[in-house]
Amino acid sequence: MSTFRTPRRRARLALAVAVAATAAFTGPVSQAAPAPSPRADVPSPGAAGLGDPVFPLDGNGGYEVSRYTLDFDWQAPSTPFEASTTIRATATQALSRFDLDFAGNALHTVTVNGTTAAAVREGDELVITPRTPLPRGKAFTVKITYTADPTGIRHRDDAIEDYGWIPTPDGTVLYPQPDGAKMIFPSNDHPSRRAPVTFHVTTPAGLTAVANGRLTDRAELPGGRVKWTYDSEQPVATQLVQLAIGRFTSVESTGPHGLPIRDVVPDDLVAPTAPYRALTAEHLAWLEDRLGPYPFDRYGLLVGDTDLGVALETQTLSLVPKADLLGDRVSAERNQVHELAHQWTGDSVGISTWSDLWLSEGHARFYERLYSEEHGGAGFEEAMRTAYASHDQWRHDYGAPAEPTEPNLFKRMRYDGSALVLYALREKVGDATFRKIERAWVSTYRGRSARTRDYVDLASKTAGQDLGGFLHPWLYGAKTPAMPNHPDWTVDPVQG
């Protein structure tokens, strides 16, 4: 996610839950209780959350999803429509019941392996009890039918913008970040959990549906409607799912090594946005030089005909609001490079917990500012010096880079504040070693989720020195350490 505007003031949620969860969270994302059964074959409920340090109830325990199939019979902007989600999963424990994250929308039926199952809604949880328990290690299929409500947009104090189905003049785009996929379809909604997605979307004639990945079929149906089928190709985290409907033109080109580039643009914005969209191939080449090969099979920009001021790194199809492509070139390229960098760090290399968000946003901001400096933008060092001066205040207000203390994650600490950690590491080890660390990071964890300690361990191994003692204060300390090679940099006093 990219943001340059000062977010609207948000009322904080109570910090005790996040702080307590952070203190208790010492291992990988796992089931957040109940305690393991004395016998592995005795059915028990799957956990209602994964125990994330910031959002303990995000995600669910007891199963792993192997594929989502989404069927949407879309009608018109802000108009409810019939939908279904089919989830293929495998039980990781003997399950008497399990949860899906699902908010809003009118529930109709739930089946497990073709048999009607009991289902109750508890807040944002859909609690499903199959007719017979599910054995550990066995695959199962759950299908949920519902009426999707694109008017049920959620504004929450711990998110930058509204999220869910966001209407456009002739269609919709999705804003599922940070954990708004549950507004769109039932899922295991946590960034560490990813699975391939098949999209089946029917639209009125004259409109186009687009989604992550590759168009595999387009079929004209009786009555003039059109069915579009997409395959995400690679597993995708729920917060990175994208689906848009509108009067679109698909503009195709190629990037480095023949990489397919597909921009999806509202018809009347094709010409005005063309100059900046044409820079994507250059952006790809620049990032490949620093991070290695692009990690997916295709890329492109989805131009959002919306006033929401946030771009999103939705996998292989970054959502960029139209205003970002109609202003000055420096600002446009900063947003474009930021979301493209996420394809390596945040999308391909996912985060294991929301506390690891600095690895995603910090990297995207680092490369955004580095590129901008080389192409007419503000100086990188000066931007980092400014961030350094504010770093203690940000630690006080929002927590250290890898240890957020309030649930509104998308604050300055996760952007320039986190890029500053990478800048400090580069100053410590030198540019050549830093480049080796970065390329090793995205190649070692390609297609997987990783955590902060994985980055520290890999950086140490690649640099040939223990960097834990250097990075830990930067990532977790209450005070900002001295910046290597810059003894004159100072930190402003904390106010309040």
N, C-alpha and C positions, 0 to 999 in steps of 0.2 A: 504494500500500500504506500502510496506517495501522498504527501500533504505539504503544502507550502503556506497555507492560510493558518492563522491562529485559530485553533478549535474554539467553538463556543464553550463558555464556562459550564462545567458539568458538576452536579452535586455528587460528592463521593459516596460510594457505598461504604458500609462498615468495614474497617480494615481487619478486624479480629479474625474473620474467617480465612482471609488470604494469608495473614501472618502465621496463624496456627497451622494451616495446611503446609506452608513453606517449611516450617520447623519440622514437621513430621515427614516431609517428603525427602527421602534419602536415596531412593533407588529408581529404577526405570518406571515409566508410567505403567501402572498395574491396577488390578482391581482394588477398589477402596473399601474392602471388607464386603460381606461378612467374612469372618475367619474361615480358613479352609476346613472342609468337612474332614473328620477322621478317616473316612473312606472315600477315595476319589470317585467311586462309582455310585455314591449316594447323591441323588439329585438335590440341588440347592439353587437359590436365586442367583442370577448374575448380578454383579454390582451395578448400581444406578449411576455410577460415575467412575472415572479413572483416577481420581485423587490428585488431579492437577494442582500444583501449588497456588495458582491464581483462581482457577475455576474448577473446584473439586468435582462438580457434577457434569462437566463436559465429557462426552464419550460414555461408553458403557463397557461392562466386563462380561466375561463368560463366552464370548464368541469372537471370531474374526470374519469380516466380510470379504468375500472373494469377487463379487460383482454386484453393482446396482443396475437395474433397468428401470428407467423412468418413462412413463407414458403420460403425455400431457395433451389434452384435447383443447388447445388454446382457442379463445373466442375473440376477445377485443380488450383494449386497455381497461384495466380496473374492473374487469368482469369475471366473476367466479367461473370455473370450468372443472370438468371431471378429470380426475387424475388417478394414477396408480403407481406404486413403487414396488418392485419385486427385488428382494434381497436374497442372494445366495450366500450362505455363511457356513462356517464350521464351528461346532461347539468346542470350546477349550476346557470345559468342565461339564459334568453331568448337570443339565439345566432343568430345574422345575419351572422357572420362568426367566424372562430376560426383558431388558428395556431397550427402546429406541428413543432417540432425541426427536421430538416432534412437537411443534408449537403452532397454535392457530389452526385453521383449516377444519372442515367438518368431516369427522371420521365416519366411514360407512362400514366396511368389513375388514376383518383380519383373518387370514388363513395361514396355517403352518403345515407345510407338506400337503397342501390341498384340503386340509380339514379345518373347519371353523375353530378359531381359538378365542378364548376370553381375552378381552382387552379393556383396560381402564386408563384414564388419563389422570396424571398427577403432576400438575404444573406443566413443565416442558418435557415430562417423561411420558412415553407410551409404554405401559407395563403389559406384557403379553404372556399369557399362560397357555401353553399348548395342551391339547387334549391328553397327550401322553408325554412324559419327560423326554428330553433329548439327550442321548448318550454322548459322553465325552468322545471327541474325535470324529463324530459323524457330521456329514454335511446335511444342511436343511435349507428349505426355501420358505420365506415368509413373504406374503403379498398383502399390501395395504391399499384399499381403495378409499378415496376421499374426494371432497370438493375443494380444490385449491382456491385460496382466497388472496388474489393479488392486491387487495386493498388492505390486507392485514400487515402493513409495513410497521416495523418496530423501531421505535427510537429508544435507546437505552443509554443511561449515564456513563456506561463503561465502553461505549463505542463512539467513534468520531462522527459518523453519519447514520441516518436511517438505514436499515437493511432489510432484505427480503426481495420481493418483486418490486422493482422501481419502474413506474410507467414512463413511457416516452410518448410523443404525439401519436404514433401509429402502432405502438407495440410495447415492449418491455426489455429491460436488462436486469441482470441479477447482481445484487450486492450481498454476498454471503459472509463477508469477513467482519468480525473475527469468528463468531460462532452462530451465524444467521442461516446456515444451510437448513437448520431445523424449521425455519419459516417456509421452506420451499418443498422439502421432502423428508420423510422419516429416515434417520441415518444414525451412524455411530459418529457423532459430530465432534471430533477432536483432531487437531492438526497432525498428530502422530499416526492416525489411522487413515490409510488410503486404499482405494480399490478402483479397478476399471469401472467406467460408466458407459452404458448404452442409453442413448436418448432416442425416443420415438415421439415426435411432436407433430401434431396436425394443426394446420393454419388455414385461414381463408385464402382463396386464390388472390394472387397479387402481393402476398407477403412472403417473406423468407424467414426460416428458422436457422439459426447457427448455434454451434456449441463447441466445446473443447474437442480437439482431435480432427477426425476425418469424416467427411460426408460419405456414407456407404450406400445410401439409397434415397431416391426421391420418387414418390409414387403419387399420381393423380387419383383421387378417390371420387366415387359418385357424389354428386351434389356440388362439385367444384372445389372441394377442399383438397389440400395437399399434405402428404405425410412425409416428413423428413426424418432420416435416421443417421445418427452420428455415433462414432465409437471414439472414446477418449484415447485409445491406443495404449497408453501407459496408465498405471494406477494414478489416481488423483485424490488429494485430500479434499474433504467436503467443502472447506472454506475457499477452495480454488476452482470450484465448479462454475462454469459460465454457460448461460443459455440466453439468447436474445432473439427477439422477433420484431420485424419491421419491414419497411420498404428499403431494402438494402441493395447495394451494388457490391459484388465481390471483386476486388482488384487483386490479381495474382501476379507475382513476380518470383524471382529467385534470389537467394542470398549466397553466402560462401558455400562452396562445394555443392552447388545445385540445390540447397535447402529450399523447399517450397515456402513461400511467403504469401499469406492470404489476408488481406485487409478487408474488413467488413464495414461498409460505410453507408450511412443514410444517403439516399440518392442525391439530395440537394447539397451534400457536403463533400462529394467526391472531389470536385475541382478545388474548392478552397483549402482542403486539408492535404492535397497532393504533394506540395513541396516538402513538408516535414515528414510525411509518411514515407517518401522516397529515400529517407536517410536510414531506414532500418537496416539495410544490407551493410552500410558503413558501421553502424552501431554493433551489429553482430560480429563483424571482423575485428573491431577494436576489443570487444570483450573476449572473443576467442583467443586473442593474443595474450590475454592476462589470465584467463580462467580455463582455457582448454576448449575442446569441441562443445558446441551447443548440444545440450543433453536430450533434446526431443526430436521428433520427426518432422515438425513444421512449426511455424510461428506466424503471428500476425497481430494487427491492432484491430480492436473493435471500437469504433468511434461512437461514444454514447451521446445521444441527443437528449441530454439531461443537464440540469443545473447543479447537480451534486458535484462538489469540488474535489473529489477524491478519485484517483486512478487506482486500479487493482491489477495485481499480477496473476489474474486467473490463467490457469495453465495452458500454454500454447496460444492463448488468445487474450492478450492484455486489454483490459477495458480502460480507455482513455477518454475523459469527457471532451466534448468538442472544443470548449474554451482553451484547453491545453494546446490545441493544434491550430488555433486561430490568432495567437498572440505573437510575442517575439520569439525568435529562434532559440535563444539561449534557454529560456524557460521551457519551451517545448522539448528541446533535447534533454534537458535534465529529467523531465518526467518520463520520456521515452526510455532513456538509458536506465533509469531507476527500475522501471517495471521489467525491462528486459533482463537486467542483472538478477532479478528475483528468479528467473527461470532456472538459473544455476543454484542460487542460494535462497531457499525458501520453498521452491517448487520441487526441483530435482533432489537437492539435499534439504529434507524437511526438518522441522523442529520437533523435539520429543515432548516438550512442555511449553506452555506459554511463557515461562520464565526464560526460555531460550530464544525468545523473539529477537533479542539483540543480534543474534547470528544472521537472521534474515534481513531485518531492516537496517542494521548497521552496515552490512556488506553492500546492500543496494545503495545506501546513501554515500558510502565511501567511493564506489565506482561512479556514481552520478556526479559527485563533486570533482573527482579526478578527471573525468571526461570533460566536464564543463570548463575547468581551468585550461585544458589544452585546446578548447574550441571557443574561446572568447568570453568565458564566464568569469566569475569572481575567483580570486586566488584561493587554492585549497588550504594552504598554510594559514592564511588569515582567518578563514572560516573555522578552522580547528582551534586557532588561538582564541577566537571569540567563544567557542563552545567550552574550551578549557576554563575560561573565566567564570562561566556559569555552572560548571560541573558540580561543585559542592551544593549549590542551591537545588539543582535537579536531583541530586542524591537525597537531599532532605525532603523534597516534595514528592518524588516518584519512586524512590528506591534506587539502588545501584543498578548498573546496566543489566546484570544477570540475576537480579533479585528484586523484582518489582514489589512495591508495598501498597499499591492501589490498583484496582482492576481496570482503570482506563489506561490501557497499555500504550495507546498511540499518542504519546507525548514526546517532547523533544529529546528526552533521555534515550528513547529507543531509536532515534534518528541520528542527529549530529552527536548526541552523547555516546552512542554506541559506535559510530564511525570513528570517534576519537580514540577508542580502545585499539582499533585496528591501526590507526595512525601512530599511536604510541608503540605498538608492536613493530611496525615498520621502522620507526626510528631506533628501536632497540636492536633489531637483527640486521638491518640494512635492506635495501630494496630487492636485491637478488634473492636473498633467503626468504624474504616475505613472499615474493612471487612463487617460489617453490612450495611454500606452505599453502598458499591459496590454491594452486593447481592440485596439490595432493589432497586438499580438503574436498574439492568438488569431484575428484575422481574416486577417492576412497569411499565416500558416502553417497555416490550417485544412486538415485532411486531408493534411498533409505532415509529414515529419520535419525537425527543425531542430537547430542546435547552439548552443553558448554564444556563439560570435562573431556568430551571426545576431541573438541577443538584444541583445548590446552594440551592434551596428550599428543595429538598429532603434530601440533606446532613444535613441541619439545623434541619429538623424534626427528622431524624434518630438519630442524635447526641444529641438532646435535648438542643441545644443552637443555637443562631443566628450566622451562619457562613458567612453571607453576608459581614460583615465588614472585615473579614479576607480574603475571597476569591476574593472580587472585585478588590483590588489592584493587586493581583497576575494575575488576568485575563485581566484587562483593564488598569492598571496603566502605567505611562510612566517610572517609576523606579521600580526595583525589590525589594520587601520587604525583611526584615530580615528573615532568615530561622530559624524556631523554633528549639530549642535545639542545634543549631550550631552557637554560637556567633562568632566563629573564621572564618566562611566562608565570603569571600569577593568577590565583583564584580569588574571585570576589567573596567578601564575607557573606555568610548565610543570613538572609533576612527572614525573621519570623521562626 
